[in-house]
Amino acid sequence: MVSREGKLQIWEAEQNAWIAVPSLERSDFVIGLTDDGQSLYVARVGDTGPEIVRIRVRNGVVDHLADVPLVDRSGMLAIVRLAITPDEKTIIVNYVRHTAELYLMQPYQ
């Protein structure tokens, strides 16, 4: 949810209210929540590929976890889904790639 001030917010069930998450930007993609519910896993997509960070909900501290370089971007249309395992050791990237084949035909004789 976006507040009137343009801050991104999440629903805090214990407080029964929306709270702003410091350091969360409008272009961020939330890809998960830590097991303890204290931090968000966030993907920040840049020119070379997504950066995966953990943002602590209460104070906005950002911990860099990984850069996901997209080496061969030819034909890539979109990143569909990013995910991270709870142990933070595996990152899954699902993307759409458009490919085509070109055939050179010789004249029929």
Secondary structure, 3 states (H helix, E strand, C coil): CECCCCCEEEEECCCCEEEECCCCCCCCEEEEECCCCCEEEEEEECCCCEEEEEEECCCCCEEEEEECCCCCCCCEEEEEEEEECCCCCCEEEEEEECCCCCCCCCCCC
